[in-house]
Amino acid sequence: MIIAVENSLAQHLHVNSQVIAPSDLLETNVWTIRVTGEFMIIMNNLMSLPIIVRYPQRFNDSRSFIAAFKREFLSLLEVSPIPHAKIRMIRDAQFSKVVFTRQIQPETQQQLQMYENLMMGPNSIIDWEKDPTNAEIALQLAEQTRITNKTTDEEYVVMDVFEDYSVTDFKVATHPKLNEHNRRYLYRSLSINDIMNATAVGEKILDDYQGYLESRGKSESIVDRDLDCAADYIGYCEALGESVLDDITLVYHYLINYEKLHNDRPTDTGFHSKSDAFREFGKFLRAEDLFSSEDYDLFVQAISQGIKDLGSKQRMYHLQRIIRDMQRQVRNQREHAIQYVNKQYTIYVELSDYHPKMWRRFTVSGDTRLDMLCFAILAAFNADGHHLFELHQGNTHYQLPILDSGFGQSKDITQSWVGDCNLDHEYNLVYDFGDMWNFKIKFEEVKPKRLPAHTGPQIVSGFGNGILDDIGGVEGLTQAAKDDPAINEPLNIPKFKDQWSRQIEKIRHSYE
């Protein structure tokens, strides 16, 4: 590890600083010290992780400072979203060798100044009345501070970066006996087929696990529960490029991220159920000699820690992470949509299988979300918005997040924009799966937008006064038009303009 200190502090600690290559100052184990009042802020140069040490005046040599730094670093690790089995590994990696330097980077100085302001400034985020520990101060700073990746300009929360570091750089691998019985589970062939092999390994484990559960007389519901839990966890590991053998403690990260991964928070009973399911899976892995007894103990420890942290009222990592992910998603959506702000699309929509043709032609901005486009179309055809709907193009189905038809490729309609649509393809909006109103949508033209950015859809032309809900679809509307010729009259454009925006808002609220 490299520790950068200012001259006065270096003299106070009696350190012999060495000259370090500037590129070395942005490694994962390089730290810089800032003294402010009765505190020391020791910040990791690459990940911006802060360690807080109080009363720097009590250190009169480098050894006493390092001892205090180690102690506070361990205290932070113990309350961080880090599996306990990795704490010693991270500590040993950071403190294997200590070198001091006085080459402090300007970027590091700016970050340290920001931490000093967050701690001691007029807008401090620390609640000093609660007398927080050093670890609690550091954790609060790390949870509420963002850093920017200079390559991608994407922002990350400091604690998320450190959690990723613990997952990527430190693994508690199992130590199976490499006999022919369990060799079939191992796929480290270094061939181009490793991903396929990993999938086959997962399937093999699940097949054997099912036999194991059934042989132990488990009920059908328990077998299904345990298999579903194991399959979901194996899929999580594979998504990270790992297997259940590569890192025993991944189950901890799976559990504390469970709410984000599944958009669901388990009940207290659910916590207990998942704990039982994972323990049973661990017993199976031990029975297959894929886990040693020590591996099993560490696996169970990671399960217990994950369940505790997920269910803890004091620890809010998972809730904070969900909020941050939502904020990041909104920001990414905005950045994605902004490329379409200056484009205007002309759209033609026609009610299928109805005569005479009932249609609308209107313009929208390219940054119009597809759910808002659907609300505009339904409002344009006088729908009341009390039925389900779906937009699709070929086998791709765009749906509201609460819906899932199970057919074809499903996409979240709130995360796609008009600008994402292919002008060469025809889209269909199906409304009311009983009456089955089908609106054919064609993107006719795209050109630079001349209207202000806040302007909504603008009607160009159209024919027909719209549909009638719950009348039996096109056939019912055809019969109704015989009694009410106004249904098939030319569209009254001035009247339509006056009502359209209000009707769009009314329909939007009906789906919220």
C-alpha positions in Angstrom: 0.0 0.0 0.0 1.1 3.6 -0.7 0.2 6.4 1.7 0.6 10.0 0.5 1.2 12.6 3.2 1.9 16.3 3.4 5.3 17.5 4.5 4.3 18.6 8.0 2.5 15.4 8.7 5.3 13.3 7.3 7.8 15.0 9.6 5.4 14.5 12.5 5.0 10.8 11.8 8.8 10.4 11.2 8.2 8.7 7.9 10.8 8.1 5.2 8.9 9.0 2.0 9.8 7.4 -1.3 9.5 8.7 -4.9 6.6 7.0 -6.6 5.7 6.9 -10.3 2.6 9.1 -10.8 0.8 6.2 -12.5 1.2 4.2 -9.2 -0.9 6.7 -7.4 -4.1 5.5 -8.9 -4.0 1.9 -7.8 -6.6 0.2 -5.5 -4.2 0.2 -2.5 -3.1 3.9 -2.6 -4.3 6.2 0.1 -3.9 10.0 0.9 -4.2 11.6 4.4 -6.0 14.9 5.1 -6.0 16.3 8.7 -8.9 18.5 9.7 -9.4 19.5 13.3 -9.5 16.4 15.5 -10.0 14.1 12.5 -7.9 12.3 9.9 -9.5 11.5 6.6 -7.6 8.7 4.9 -9.0 8.3 1.4 -8.4 5.6 -1.2 -7.1 7.4 -4.3 -8.9 5.1 -6.8 -12.1 4.2 -5.1 -12.5 7.3 -2.9 -13.3 5.1 0.1 -12.8 7.2 3.3 -11.4 6.0 6.6 -11.9 8.2 9.6 -9.4 8.3 12.5 -9.8 10.7 15.4 -7.2 12.7 17.4 -4.2 12.6 15.1 -2.1 14.5 17.7 -1.7 11.2 19.6 0.4 9.6 16.9 4.1 10.4 17.2 5.4 7.8 14.7 4.3 6.0 11.6 3.7 2.7 13.4 1.1 4.1 15.8 -0.7 5.7 12.9 -0.7 2.5 10.8 -2.1 0.6 13.8 -4.9 3.1 14.2 -5.6 3.1 10.5 -5.8 -0.8 10.4 -8.2 -0.8 13.3 -10.5 1.8 11.8 -10.3 0.1 8.4 -11.4 -3.2 9.9 -14.2 -1.4 11.8 -15.6 0.0 8.5 -15.3 -3.4 6.8 -17.3 -5.0 9.6 -20.3 -2.7 9.0 -20.0 -2.5 5.2 -21.8 -4.7 2.7 -18.9 -7.0 2.6 -19.0 -10.8 3.5 -17.1 -11.3 6.8 -15.1 -14.1 5.2 -13.4 -11.5 2.9 -12.4 -9.0 5.6 -9.1 -10.6 6.4 -8.3 -11.0 2.7 -9.0 -7.3 2.0 -7.0 -6.2 5.0 -4.0 -8.4 4.1 -4.1 -7.2 0.5 -4.0 -3.5 1.6 -1.4 -3.7 4.4 1.0 -6.3 3.0 3.7 -3.6 2.5 3.5 0.1 3.4 5.3 2.9 1.6 5.0 6.6 2.2 5.2 9.3 -0.5 4.6 13.1 -0.5 3.3 13.1 -4.1 -0.3 14.1 -3.6 -2.4 14.4 -6.8 -4.6 17.6 -7.3 -7.7 15.4 -8.0 -7.1 13.7 -4.7 -6.8 17.0 -2.9 -10.1 18.1 -4.3 -11.9 14.9 -3.2 -10.4 15.2 0.3 -11.6 18.8 0.4 -15.1 17.7 -0.5 -15.1 15.1 2.3 -13.9 17.7 4.7 -16.8 20.0 3.7 -19.3 17.1 4.0 -18.0 16.4 7.6 -17.3 19.8 9.0 -18.8 22.4 6.7 -22.1 24.3 7.1 -23.9 21.6 5.0 -22.5 18.7 6.9 -24.3 15.4 6.3 -23.1 14.0 9.7 -25.6 14.0 12.6 -23.1 14.9 15.3 -25.7 14.8 18.0 -25.9 11.0 17.7 -22.1 10.8 18.5 -21.3 8.6 15.5 -18.4 6.2 15.5 -15.6 6.7 13.1 -16.9 3.7 11.0 -20.4 5.3 10.9 -19.0 8.6 9.7 -17.0 6.9 7.0 -19.9 4.7 5.9 -22.2 7.7 5.7 -19.7 9.6 3.6 -19.2 6.6 1.3 -22.9 6.0 0.9 -23.7 9.6 -0.1 -20.7 10.5 -2.3 -20.5 9.9 -6.0 -17.4 9.7 -8.1 -17.2 10.0 -11.9 -15.5 7.5 -14.2 -13.4 9.8 -16.4 -13.5 7.3 -19.3 -17.3 7.0 -19.5 -18.4 10.0 -17.5 -20.8 7.7 -15.5 -21.3 8.4 -11.8 -20.9 5.8 -9.1 -21.6 5.8 -5.4 -18.4 5.2 -3.4 -19.7 2.2 -1.4 -21.0 0.6 -4.6 -17.5 0.8 -6.1 -16.0 -0.7 -3.0 -18.5 -3.5 -2.9 -17.8 -4.3 -6.6 -14.1 -4.3 -5.7 -14.7 -6.9 -3.0 -16.7 -9.1 -5.4 -14.2 -8.8 -8.3 -10.9 -8.9 -6.6 -11.5 -11.2 -3.7 -13.0 -14.7 -4.0 -13.4 -17.4 -1.3 -13.3 -20.4 -3.6 -14.3 -23.9 -2.7 -11.8 -26.7 -2.5 -13.5 -29.8 -3.8 -11.7 -33.1 -4.1 -10.9 -33.4 -7.7 -12.0 -37.0 -8.2 -13.9 -38.4 -11.2 -17.2 -38.2 -9.3 -17.3 -34.5 -9.1 -15.0 -33.6 -12.1 -18.1 -33.4 -14.3 -19.1 -30.3 -12.3 -16.0 -28.4 -13.1 -15.8 -26.4 -16.3 -12.5 -24.5 -16.1 -11.3 -25.7 -19.4 -10.1 -22.3 -20.7 -11.8 -23.1 -24.0 -14.1 -20.9 -26.1 -17.0 -23.1 -24.9 -16.6 -22.1 -21.2 -19.9 -20.3 -21.1 -21.8 -23.2 -22.6 -20.0 -25.5 -20.2 -21.0 -23.3 -17.3 -24.6 -23.5 -18.3 -24.3 -27.3 -18.6 -22.7 -27.5 -15.2 -25.6 -25.5 -13.7 -28.1 -27.8 -15.3 -26.2 -30.9 -14.0 -26.1 -29.5 -10.5 -29.9 -28.8 -10.5 -30.7 -32.3 -11.9 -28.6 -33.9 -9.2 -30.0 -31.5 -6.6 -33.6 -32.5 -7.5 -32.7 -36.2 -7.1 -31.1 -35.4 -3.7 -34.2 -33.5 -2.5 -36.6 -36.2 -3.6 -34.5 -39.0 -2.0 -34.7 -37.2 1.3 -38.5 -37.4 1.3 -39.1 -33.7 0.8 -42.6 -32.6 -0.1 -43.3 -31.4 -3.7 -43.8 -27.8 -2.6 -40.5 -27.8 -0.6 -38.7 -29.5 -3.6 -40.0 -26.8 -5.9 -39.1 -24.0 -3.5 -35.5 -25.3 -3.0 -35.0 -25.9 -6.7 -36.3 -22.5 -7.6 -34.0 -20.8 -5.1 -30.9 -22.8 -6.3 -31.7 -22.1 -10.0 -32.1 -18.4 -9.4 -28.8 -18.3 -7.4 -26.9 -20.3 -10.1 -28.3 -17.9 -12.7 -27.0 -15.0 -10.6 -23.6 -16.5 -10.4 -23.4 -17.2 -14.1 -24.5 -13.6 -14.9 -21.3 -12.5 -12.9 -19.2 -15.0 -14.9 -18.8 -17.2 -11.9 -20.0 -20.6 -10.7 -21.2 -21.6 -7.2 -17.7 -23.0 -6.7 -15.8 -19.9 -7.6 -16.8 -17.7 -4.6 -18.7 -19.2 -1.6 -19.7 -15.7 -0.4 -21.5 -14.6 -3.5 -24.7 -15.8 -1.8 -24.3 -12.8 0.5 -24.4 -10.3 -2.4 -27.3 -12.2 -3.9 -29.3 -11.8 -0.7 -28.6 -8.1 0.0 -29.3 -7.3 -3.6 -32.4 -9.5 -3.7 -34.9 -6.7 -3.6 -33.3 -4.9 -6.6 -32.9 -8.2 -8.6 -36.5 -9.3 -8.1 -38.4 -6.0 -7.4 -39.8 -7.7 -4.3 -39.0 -7.6 -0.6 -39.5 -10.9 1.2 -41.5 -11.0 4.4 -40.1 -12.3 7.6 -41.4 -15.7 6.7 -39.8 -15.3 3.3 -36.4 -14.6 5.0 -36.7 -17.8 7.0 -37.7 -19.8 3.9 -34.8 -18.5 1.8 -32.4 -19.3 4.6 -33.7 -22.8 4.9 -33.5 -23.3 1.1 -29.9 -22.1 0.8 -28.8 -24.2 3.8 -30.3 -27.3 2.1 -28.4 -26.4 -1.1 -25.2 -26.1 0.9 -25.8 -29.5 2.4 -26.2 -31.0 -1.1 -22.9 -29.4 -2.3 -21.2 -30.8 0.8 -22.7 -34.3 0.1 -21.3 -34.1 -3.4 -17.9 -33.2 -2.1 -18.1 -29.9 -3.9 -18.0 -28.2 -0.5 -15.7 -29.2 2.3 -17.0 -28.8 5.9 -15.2 -25.5 6.1 -16.7 -24.4 2.8 -20.2 -25.2 4.1 -19.6 -23.3 7.3 -18.5 -20.2 5.4 -21.4 -20.5 3.0 -23.9 -20.7 6.0 -22.1 -17.7 7.6 -22.6 -15.7 4.3 -26.3 -16.7 4.3 -26.9 -15.6 7.9 -25.0 -12.3 7.3 -27.0 -11.7 4.1 -30.4 -12.4 5.7 -29.4 -10.2 8.7 -28.3 -7.3 6.6 -31.3 -7.6 4.2 -33.7 -7.6 7.1 -31.9 -5.1 9.3 -33.8 -1.9 10.1 -30.5 -0.2 10.9 -28.6 -1.1 7.8 -30.2 0.5 4.7 -27.8 -0.6 2.0 -30.4 -2.4 -0.1 -32.9 0.4 0.2 -30.3 3.1 -0.6 -29.0 1.0 -3.5 -32.6 0.7 -5.0 -33.1 4.4 -4.7 -29.7 5.1 -6.3 -30.4 2.6 -9.1 -33.7 4.3 -9.8 -32.0 7.7 -9.9 -29.3 6.3 -12.2 -31.9 4.7 -14.4 -33.9 7.9 -14.7 -30.7 9.8 -15.5 -29.7 7.3 -18.1 -33.1 7.4 -19.6 -33.0 11.2 -19.8 -29.5 11.0 -21.4 -30.7 8.4 -23.9 -33.9 10.3 -24.8 -32.2 13.7 -25.2 -30.7 12.6 -28.6 -34.2 12.6 -30.0 -35.4 16.0 -28.6 -34.8 17.9 -31.8 -36.5 15.4 -34.1 -40.2 15.5 -35.0 -42.0 12.3 -36.2 -45.1 12.2 -38.3 -47.2 9.2 -37.3 -50.2 7.7 -39.1 -52.6 5.5 -37.1 -55.5 3.6 -38.5 -58.2 1.4 -36.8 -57.8 -2.1 -38.4 -60.7 -3.8 -40.2 -63.1 -0.9 -40.0 -64.9 0.8 -42.9 -64.8 3.6 -43.8 -61.3 4.1 -42.7 -60.9 5.7 -39.2 -57.5 7.3 -38.9 -55.3 10.0 -37.3 -52.2 11.7 -38.5 -50.2 13.7 -36.0 -46.7 14.7 -35.0 -44.7 14.0 -31.8 -41.2 14.7 -30.5 -38.7 11.9 -30.8 -38.2 11.9 -27.1 -41.8 10.8 -26.5 -41.9 7.6 -24.4 -43.8 4.8 -26.0 -46.3 4.6 -23.2 -47.1 8.3 -23.7 -47.5 7.6 -27.4 -50.0 4.9 -26.6 -51.9 7.1 -24.3 -52.0 9.8 -27.0 -53.4 7.2 -29.6 -56.0 5.9 -27.2 -57.1 9.4 -26.4 -57.2 10.3 -30.1 -59.6 7.5 -30.8 -61.9 8.3 -27.8 -61.0 5.2 -25.7 -61.7 5.5 -22.0 -58.5 3.8 -20.8 -60.2 1.2 -18.6 -58.7 -1.9 -20.3 -55.3 -3.4 -20.8 -53.2 -2.6 -23.9 -50.0 -3.7 -25.6 -47.8 -2.3 -28.3 -45.9 -4.8 -30.4 -43.7 -5.0 -33.5 -43.2 -8.5 -34.8 -42.3 -10.7 -31.8 -41.3 -7.7 -29.6 -44.0 -6.8 -27.1 -43.8 -3.4 -25.3 -45.7 -3.5 -22.0 -46.2 -1.6 -18.9 -43.9 -2.9 -16.1 -46.9 -4.5 -14.3 -47.8 -6.6 -17.3 -46.1 -9.7 -18.8 -47.9 -11.5 -21.6 -45.3 -14.3 -21.8 -45.3 -14.1 -25.5 -42.2 -13.2 -27.6 -39.7 -10.7 -26.4 -41.1 -8.4 -23.7 -39.8 -4.9 -23.2 -40.7 -2.2 -20.7 -42.7 0.3 -22.6 -41.6 3.1 -20.2 -37.9 2.6 -21.3 -38.3 3.0 -25.0 -38.9 6.1 -27.1 -40.4 7.1 -30.4 -36.8 7.9 -31.6 -35.9 4.2 -30.9 -38.5 3.0 -33.4 -37.6 1.8 -36.9 -39.4 3.8 -39.6 -39.5 0.8 -41.9 -41.5 -1.3 -39.5 -45.2 -1.3 -38.7 -46.3 -1.3 -35.1 -49.6 -2.4 -33.6 -51.4 -1.2 -30.5 -53.9 -3.7 -29.2 -56.4 -2.3 -26.7 -59.0 -4.3 -24.7 -58.2 -8.0 -25.0 -61.9 -8.7 -25.2 -63.0 -6.3 -27.9 -59.5 -6.5 -29.4 -59.2 -3.0 -30.9 -56.2 -3.1 -33.2 -54.5 0.2 -34.2 -51.9 0.0 -37.0 -49.1 2.6 -36.5 -46.8 3.8 -39.2 -43.9 6.2 -38.7 -44.2 8.2 -41.9 -41.5 10.9 -41.6 -38.8 12.3 -39.3 -37.4 15.8 -39.7 -35.8 18.5 -37.5 -38.3 19.8 -34.9 -39.4 23.4 -35.1 -41.7 23.4 -32.1 -40.5 24.1 -28.5 -39.3 21.1 -26.5 -42.3 21.1 -24.2 -44.9 20.9 -27.0 -47.0 17.7 -26.9 -48.4 15.8 -29.9 -50.0 17.9 -32.6 -52.9 16.8 -34.8 -52.5 17.1 -38.5 -55.6 15.4 -39.9 -58.0 12.5 -39.4 -61.3 10.9 -40.0 -64.0 9.4 -37.8 -65.0 10.3 -34.2 -63.4 7.3 -32.5 -64.4 4.0 -30.9 -66.9 3.1 -28.2 -65.6 1.0 -25.3 -67.3 -2.3 -24.4 -69.4 -2.4 -27.6 -67.9 -5.6 -29.0 -65.0 -4.3 -31.1 -65.1 -3.4 -34.7 -68.3 -5.4 -35.4 -70.1 -3.6 -32.6 -68.9 -0.2 -33.8 -70.1 -1.0 -37.3 -73.6 -1.7 -36.0 -73.6 1.4 -33.8 -72.6 3.6 -36.8 -75.8 2.6 -38.6 -77.8 4.3 -35.8 -75.3 7.1 -35.3 -73.8 8.4 -38.6 -71.7 10.9 -36.6 -69.3 8.1 -35.8 -68.1 8.1 -39.4 -68.0 11.9 -40.0 -64.8 13.8 -40.7 -62.8 14.7 -37.6 -63.6 18.2 -36.1 -59.9 19.4 -35.8 -60.5 22.5 -33.7 -62.7 20.6 -31.2 -60.3 17.7 -31.2 -57.3 20.0 -30.4 -59.2 21.5 -27.5 -59.9 18.1 -25.9 -57.0 15.9 -26.8 -54.4 17.0 -24.2 -56.9 16.7 -21.4 -58.0 13.3 -22.5 -54.3 12.1 -22.7 -53.8 13.1 -19.1 -57.0 11.4 -18.0 -55.9 8.1 -19.7 -52.4 8.4 -18.3 -53.7 8.6 -14.8 -56.0 5.6 -15.3 -52.9 3.4 -15.8 -50.8 4.8 -12.9 
